[in-house]
Amino acid sequence: MKMPTGQQSAFFTEYYLKLKQAGGSTSDVDIAKLAACRNDDERVAFVDQLEWVRACDSELLVKREFTGKNANVAAGLKERATQAFKAKKWLEAMMLYSRSYVALPSENVAERAIVLANRSATLYHMDKHKECLIDVRRAIDLGYPKDLIYKLYERQARCYMALKDYPHSVSSFKKCITAMDDCALPADRRSKLSLDAMTMIKMLEADPRTTKQAALQMKKKNLFDEQAHALPEEKEFVSPLIRIDHNAQEGRFARAASDVKVGQELLIEKPYVAALLEKYSKTHCEYCFVRTVIPVACPSCADVIYCSEECQQRAAANYHRYECGIVPVIWRSGASINTHLALRIFASKPLEYFLQLKPSIDENLPLEQMLSLPKEDFRRVAHLERHQDKRSPSNFFQHVLMARFLSRCLQEAGYFGSEPQHDQVLSITALLLRCSQFIQFNTHEVAELHKYNGGANERSVFIGGAIYPTLALFNHSCDPGVVRYFRGNTIHINTVRPIEAGLPINENYGPIYTQNARDERQSRLKELYWFDCCCDACLENWPLFDDLPRDIIRFRCDAPNNCTAVIEVPPTCNDFMVKCVTCGEITNILKGLKVMQDTEIMTRTAKRLYDLEKDYPKALNKFVDLVRIMYEVLAPPFPDFCECQQHLKDCFLNLGNVYNLD
């Protein structure tokens, strides 16, 4: 769902309270004057000249922090990991070795190599052979001690054996034998290891599969790459079935350009900007949001991790050079993840880009031209809804203060150079103010599906936030026509019911009619997004799922006059020809009753594929057919249809980010 802005009780809140106290009786008068400001530049400039605000600037001192990198802390974690390893607590040992590795300063190269080698040993015992190979390669690249490196080559050989990659296993055993020339083992122990390795080499070289694999590997890439790779790039996609329209009542919104079938993919979109929650900063890749057990550390800070060297390098070249050491300050401020998103927008592009763009930022571009802008163009997000006309002076004042805080973070990070120019700082602060406003209404949660108890229990967990420029133009419905799921932080949008040409394609911002009563939904949407929902579920006050009547079947009128009425019939009805009270035509409900009979069998098959066989693609196809068939004759809200639709959504979620807690 889209995300609200929120602030926890932390130092920024304390700063705000001290600021109001310093302003005394004049503060409210001064804040009220913001009503006369015509734009964000004037708002920032007005607040900047207030003496009582300037007097408290010392309360917002921002300093980069690198306390997480500490060789002594790393050594302590390594010792704990070793104790866990000796006790055969493999998972605990692996996690502690990871924490030790992340905490090690980049100059402690020898220690990093040893910790990674130790972590590879835990991975080997956990039968995570591919991950073990990656850590072995990393330890070797960092210069693992010559007298011990034979251990890594033997472990490498055993992993290749387990993965049935025999040519590489032979190669590693040979390296192991050679490396033992430098080891300090007693002669008898060295002789036994050499003999074991030679025996394995002879056995593997005699296996015909080794020769076949070697020939295949000469033509193709190695069977198992020892590099950790980022999540494969997905090609972005906007279906031609989507048309973005605009009117005074609904603003910009998505509409079906032609009939849309259930289960169709309408959108694959990478985020314009995305940020992880602090809670997941040590378990997920900061760049692509993939959960990783063999993280790559930032050379300078211990605040974030990456799934691969590739993602670490991308982040460093993109935004992390300005966030490194600043992230803990953002977290400690108590501000929401929206604040981090605003900072990252600017950290991701050079100062000159925004300064050049700023004079034309308010130019009203035609909708078609706006949609044709490159994805990375700031204007794609800068013109998202901000509700400026509904904001109070007090609201603007709080947003200006947050923008000033973020500009100080950028200054400390060197974004403005060694000698920041005040006019440039004010210009960027005004753009930060703009960002804080559109981010408030257009940020989406990035989710991960958590499964436990053998998959019997599932729940979507919010791991980060992101802005998707195209999806941000979709309006809300408490009965959405689409479902969202994520691969990393790339979002996929698929339909969960048919949508006729010309009708809106609506997503859901959080409250949904099956789980939340209308008053609750309306109140929440008004509070967070500042609009009154007019979807069918709200206008007709559909009941919660648990309150849906089970003694009534809702058939669609199939009269040739395109009547859209619903015919409610009790299951005990013996009449197959029912008159529609709206159009007066007769509908034969026999077809609908037959459909309900057929769908019972189909539903059992689909549930078996989902619950027992865990074959989500096949279950998905079954539920797509079920929703399509039901929708032709039944009108929601209807229990069987709602359940089927929910199963369809669950299938899609299982195609994305999934974490099995078992």
ZARONU-100607 format. One record per residue (C-alpha): residue in three letters; x, y, z. Coordinates in steps of 0.1 Angstrom, whole numbers, plus 2048, in hexadecimal, padded with zeros to 3 digits. Example, Ala and Ser with C-alpha at 12.3 -4.5 7.8 and 13.67 -1.06 7.14 Angstrom:
BEGIN
ALA87B7D384E/SER8897F5847/
//
This chain:
BEGIN
MET800800800/LYS80A8247FE/MET81B83081E/PRO81384C837/THR82C864845/GLY83385F86A/GLN84D869884/GLN8588568A2/SER8628678C2/ALA88786E8BB/PHE89F88B8B8/PHE88D89D89C/THR86D89E8B2/GLU8828AC8CF/TYR8918C68B7/TYR86F8D18AC/LEU8638D58D0/LYS8828E98D9/LEU87D8FE8BA/LYS8599078C3/GLN86490F8E6/ALA87F9268D9/GLY8669388C2/GLY84F93E8DF/SER8309528D8/THR83D95E8B7/SER84193C8A8/ASP81C9368A0/VAL819959891/ASP83895387B/ILE82C930870/ALA80A93E866/LYS81C95684E/LEU825937839/ALA80293982B/ALA80D957817/CYS82A944806/ARG82293B7E3/ASN83B91E7DE/ASP8549087EE/ASP8719207E8/GLU85F93C7FA/ARG856924817/VAL87A91981B/ALA88893C819/PHE86F949832/VAL87792F84C/ASP89C932846/GLN89B957850/LEU888951871/GLU8A095A88D/TRP8919418A5/VAL89592588C/ARG8B992F885/ALA8C09308AA/CYS8B890B8AC/ASP8CC90088E/SER8E78F38A6/GLU8CE8D98B2/LEU8D08C9890/LEU8F58C388D/VAL8FA8A6876/LYS91A891877/ARG923872863/GLU926853879/PHE93B834873/THR939825895/GLY92D804887/LYS94F7FD878/ASN9647F1896/ALA97F7D6896/ASN97A7CE8BB/VAL9557C98B7/ALA95B7B4898/ALA97479E8AC/GLY95B7998C7/LEU94078E8AE/LYS95977789E/GLU9607668BF/ARG93B7618C6/ALA9377538A3/THR95373A8A8/GLN94472E8C9/ALA9227298B7/PHE93471789B/LYS9456FF8B3/ALA9236F98C2/LYS9166F189F/LYS8FD70E8A1/TRP90371587C/LEU8E8730876/GLU8F3743895/ALA91874188B/MET91074C867/MET8FD76B873/LEU91877488C/TYR934770872/SER92078785B/ARG91D7A1876/SER94279F87D/TYR94A7A3858/VAL9337C1854/ALA9437D1873/LEU9677CD867/PRO9787ED859/SER9817E9835/GLU9A67EB83D/ASN9A47CC852/VAL9A87B6833/ALA9B7798843/GLU99C79685E/ARG98179A844/ALA98F77D830/ILE98F76684F/VAL96C770859/LEU95F769836/ALA971747835/ASN96173E857/ARG93F74884A/SER94473282C/ALA94A715844/THR92871B855/LEU91771D833/TYR9276FC829/HIS9196EB848/MET8F76FB840/ASP8F96EB81D/LYS8F870E80D/HIS9137047F4/LYS90E7207DB/GLU91073A7F6/CYS92F728805/LEU94172A7E3/ILE93B7507E2/ASP94A755804/VAL96773F7FC/ARG96E7537DD/ARG96C7747F1/ALA98476780C/ILE99D75C7F1/ASP99A77E7E0/LEU9A1790801/GLY9C277C805/TYR9B976081D/PRO9D975382E/LYS9EE73D817/ASP9F4723833/LEU9CE71E837/ILE9C1723814/TYR9C16FE80D/LYS9A26FC824/LEU98F71380D/TYR9987007EE/GLU98D6DF7FE/ARG96C6EF809/GLN9686FD7E6/ALA96D6DB7D7/ARG9546CB7EE/CYS93A6E67E5/TYR93F6DF7C0/MET93B6BA7C7/ALA91A6C17D9/LEU90F6D67BC/LYS9196BA7A3/ASP9326D1792/TYR94E6B878E/PRO9676CA778/HIS9696E7791/SER96B6CF7AE/VAL9896BE79D/SER9996E0798/SER9946EA7BD/PHE9A26C97CA/LYS9C16CF7B5/LYS9C46F27C3/CYS9C06E47E6/ILE9DD6CB7E0/THR9F46E77D3/ALA9EA6FF7F0/MET9F56E580A/ASPA196EC800/ASPA1570C815/CYSA026FE832/ALAA106F7855/LEU9FF6D5859/PROA136B7867/ALAA206A184B/ASPA08684852/ARG9EA69B853/ARG9F46AC832/SER9FA68A822/LYS9D867E82B/LEU9C769D81D/SER9DA69B7FD/LEU9D26767F9/ASP9AD67D7FF/ALA9AD6997E5/MET9BF6847CB/THR9A76687D1/MET98A67F7CA/ILE99B68D7AB/LYS9A066A79D/MET97C6607A4/LEU96E680794/GLU98467E776/ALA97965A770/ASP955665771/PRO94866B74D/ARG93268875A/THR95169C761/THR95D69B73D/LYS93A6A4730/GLN9376C1749/ALA95A6CE740/ALA9516CE71B/LEU9316E1723/GLN9436FA738/MET95B70271C/LYS93D70D707/LYS92871D722/LYS92C731742/ASN93671E761/LEU91A70A771/PHE91F71B792/ASP92B73F793/GLU93F7487B3/GLN93376C7B1/ALA9157797C4/HIS8FE78A7AB/ALA8E47A47AF/LEU8C079C7A8/PRO8BC798782/GLU8B07B8771/GLU88C7B8768/LYS8807CA749/GLU8677E5752/PHE8457E2742/VAL8267F773F/SER8097E572F/PRO7F77F5712/LEU7D87EC725/ILE7E080973C/ARG7D582D733/ILE7DD84A74A/ASP7C186474A/HIS7BA88475D/ASN79B896769/ALA7938AF783/GLN78289779B/GLU79B87A79A/GLY7BB88B790/ARG7D287477C/PHE7C785077D/ALA7CB82F76A/ARG7AF822754/ALA7AB80273F/ALA7B280A71B/SER7A07EA711/ASP7927CC723/VAL7AB7BE73D/LYS7AA799746/VAL7B078C769/GLY7D4783770/GLN7E379A756/GLU8047AC75E/LEU7FF7D175A/LEU81F7E0768/ILE8427D7771/GLU8537F6780/LYS8747FD791/PRO8748177AC/TYR87E83B7A5/VAL88B83A7C9/ALA88A81F7E4/ALA89781B807/LEU8977FE820/LEU88A801843/GLU8A580285E/LYS8987E086B/TYR8A27CF84B/SER8C37E1845/LYS8D77C3851/THR8C37A8840/HIS8BB7B681E/CYS8CF7C6802/GLU8CD7EB805/TYR8CD7EF7DF/CYS8B57D47D2/PHE8A37C97F2/VAL8AC7A57EE/ARG8B179180F/THR8D4784810/VAL8E776C827/ILE90A774819/PRO90A79A819/VAL9247B180B/ALA92D7CE822/CYS9317F281B/PRO9577FA81F/SER950818835/CYS931812849/ALA91F7F585A/ASP8FC803856/VAL8F27F0836/ILE8FA7D0823/TYR8F87C57FF/CYS8F07A47EE/SER90E7A77D6/GLU92C7BB7CD/GLU9187C77AF/CYS8FC7D77C5/GLN9167E67DD/GLN9287F77C0/ARG9078037B1/ALA8FC8127D2/ALA91E8237D8/ALA91E8327B5/ASN8FA83D7B8/TYR8F184A7DB/HIS9038397F7/ARG9228507F4/TYR90B86B803/GLU8F885481B/CYS916842829/GLY91884C84E/ILE8F886184A/VAL8DF84584B/PRO8E1840872/VAL8D9865876/ILE8BA861860/TRP8AF842874/ARG8B5853896/SER8A287288C/GLY88285E890/ALA87586986E/SER863850858/ILE87283E83A/ASN863859824/THR87F870831/HIS899857826/LEU889856804/ALA88B87C800/LEU8B087B809/ARG8B785F7F1/ILE8A68727D4/PHE8C188C7D6/ALA8DE8757E0/SER8D78627C0/LYS8DD8807A8/PRO8F789B7A8/LEU8F08BE7B5/GLU8F48CD792/TYR8D78B7785/PHE8BE8C679D/LEU8CB8EA79A/GLN8C78E8774/LEU8A58D9776/LYS8978EF792/PRO88D90E77E/SER8758FA768/ILE8698E2783/ASP8478F1786/GLU8408F2760/ASN8208E075A/LEU8278C573F/PRO80B8B472C/LEU80389273A/GLU81088071C/GLN83189371D/MET83488C743/LEU82F86773E/SER849866722/LEU865875737/PRO88185D740/LYS87B84875E/GLU898858771/ASP88C87C76A/PHE88388E78B/ARG86589D77B/ARG85487B77A/VAL85087C79F/ALA8528A27A6/HIS82F8A6798/LEU81E88B7AC/GLU8028967C3/ARG80D8AC7E1/HIS7EC8BC7EC/GLN7FC8DD7F1/ASP7DA8EF7F2/LYS7CF8DA810/ARG7EE8DF825/SER7EE8F6844/PRO80B90E84C/SER8148F7869/ASN8168D9852/PHE82C8EC83A/PHE8428F8857/GLN8498D4862/HIS8518C983F/VAL8698E783B/LEU87B8DD85B/MET8808B984E/ALA88C8C682D/ARG8A68DC83F/PHE8B18BE853/LEU8B68AA834/SER8C98C6823/ARG8E18C6841/CYS8E68A083C/LEU8EF8A7818/GLN9078C2822/GLU9188AC83B/ALA91B891820/GLY92D8A9809/TYR9108AC7F0/PHE9158D27EC/GLY93B8D07EB/SER9548DC804/GLU9448FF806/PRO91E8FD802/GLN90E91C7F2/HIS8F0928806/ASP8DA92E7E7/GLN8E190B7DB/VAL8D98FC7FD/LEU8B89107FE/SER8AF9047DA/ILE8B48DF7E3/THR8A28E4804/ALA8848F17F1/LEU8858D27DB/LEU8888BC7FA/LEU8698CD807/ARG8588C47E6/CYS8638A07E9/SER85789C80D/GLN8348A7801/PHE83088F7E3/ILE8418737F5/GLN827875811/PHE80B86A7F9/ASN81E8557DF/THR83583D7F1/HIS82D8187EF/GLU8377FD808/VAL84F7E37FA/ALA8457C2808/GLU85379F80F/LEU83C781814/HIS84576F834/LYS83B74A836/TYR83C733854/ASN82E713862/GLY835701842/GLY82571D82D/ALA80471A83F/ASN80873E84C/GLU81175B836/ARG81378183B/SER82179D827/VAL83B7B183A/PHE8457D5832/ILE86A7D782C/GLY86F7F881B/GLY85F814807/ALA86281F7E3/ILE8538377C9/TYR8468297A8/PRO83E846791/THR82583377B/LEU814820797/ALA8118407AB/LEU7F784B791/PHE7E082F79A/ASN7C28397B0/HIS7B68267CE/SER79980E7D2/CYS78E7FA7F1/ASP7877DE7D7/PRO7A67E07C2/GLY7A97D17A0/VAL7CE7C97A3/VAL7E77B97BB/ARG80B7C47C1/TYR8297AD7C7/PHE84E7B47C7/ARG86E7A47BB/GLY8887B77CE/ASN87B7DA7CC/THR86D7D77A9/ILE8477D77AA/HIS82F7C1795/ILE80B7CA791/ASN7F27AF786/THR7CC7AF783/VAL7B779B79B/ARG79679F788/PRO78B7A9765/ILE78A7CF75E/GLU7747DC742/ALA7827F5729/GLY77E818736/LEU77B80F75B/PRO79681A774/ILE7B280377D/ASN7B48097A2/GLU7CD7FC7BC/ASN7CA7FC7E1/TYR7DB8157F9/GLY7D57FF818/PRO7B27FC825/ILE79E7E1813/TYR7797DB816/THR77C7B6820/GLN7907BF83F/ASN7877E2848/ALA7657F284E/ARG75B810838/ASP75E82A854/GLU78181D85D/ARG78C81D838/GLN77E840832/SER78E84E851/ARG7B083F84A/LEU7B184A826/LYS7A786D830/GLU7C186F84A/LEU7DE861836/TYR7D686B812/TRP7BD888816/PHE7A187B7FF/ASP77E86C802/CYS77C8497F3/CYS75F8457DA/CYS7658217CF/ASP7488097CC/ALA7507F87ED/CYS74D8197FF/LEU72F8277EC/GLU71C8077F1/ASN72B7FF814/TRP7357DC80C/PRO7377C682C/LEU7577B7839/PHE76079482D/ASP75578484D/ASP73379684A/LEU72C78D826/PRO70B77B823/ARG70E75681C/ASP6E9751815/ILE6E97677F6/ILE6F87627D4/ARG6FF7827C0/PHE6FA77B79B/ARG700794780/CYS6E279E76A/ASP6EA78F747/ALA6CF7A3735/PRO6D97AE711/ASN6D47D371B/ASN6F57D372E/CYS6E47D7750/THR6FE7D976C/ALA6E67CF788/VAL6EC7B27A0/ILE6D27987A6/GLU6D37897C9/VAL6C67667CC/PRO6C574E7EA/PRO6D772D7E4/THR6B671B7EA/CYS6A572C7CC/ASN6947137B5/ASP68D72C799/PHE6A772D77E/MET69774B76C/VAL69976A783/LYS68C78D77A/CYS6A47AA77F/VAL6947C5794/THR6A97E0783/CYS6A37D975E/GLY6867C175F/GLU6977A7749/ILE699783752/THR6BB77375B/ASN6C174E759/ILE6D5746779/LEU6DA721770/LYS6FB72A75F/GLY70673C77F/LEU6FD71E795/LYS70F70777E/VAL72E71D780/MET72D71C7A6/GLN72B6F67A5/ASP7496F478D/THR75E70D7A0/GLU75C6F87C0/ILE7706DC7AF/MET7886F579F/THR78D7067C1/ARG7976E67D2/THR7B16DF7B7/ALA7BF7027B9/LYS7C27017DF/ARG7D46DF7DD/LEU7ED6EE7C5/TYR7F270B7DC/ASP7F16FC7FF/LEU7FF6D97F9/GLU8146D97DA/LYS8206FE7DD/ASP81E7007B7/TYR8157257B6/PRO81672B790/LYS7FE70E78A/ALA7E87197A7/LEU7E973C799/ASN7DB730778/LYS7BF71E789/PHE7B573C79E/VAL7B675277F/ASP79D73B76E/LEU78873A78D/VAL786760791/ARG77F76576C/ILE76374B76C/MET75375878D/TYR75577C782/GLU740775763/VAL72276B777/LEU72877679B/ALA72A79A7A8/PRO7407A37C6/PRO73F7A67E3/PHE7397807E4/PRO74C7687FC/ASP75774E7E3/PHE7647687CB/CYS77677C7E6/GLU78775C7F2/CYS7927527CF/GLN79F7757C9/GLN7B37757E9/HIS7C37537DF/LEU7CB7637BD/LYS7DD7807CF/ASP7F07677E5/CYS7FC7547C6/PHE80B7757B8/LEU81B77D7D9/ASN82D75C7D9/LEU83D7657B7/GLY84F7827C8/ASN8637887E7/VAL85E76A7FE/TYR86F76281F/ASN86974082F/LEU86D744855/ASP86D71E85A/
//
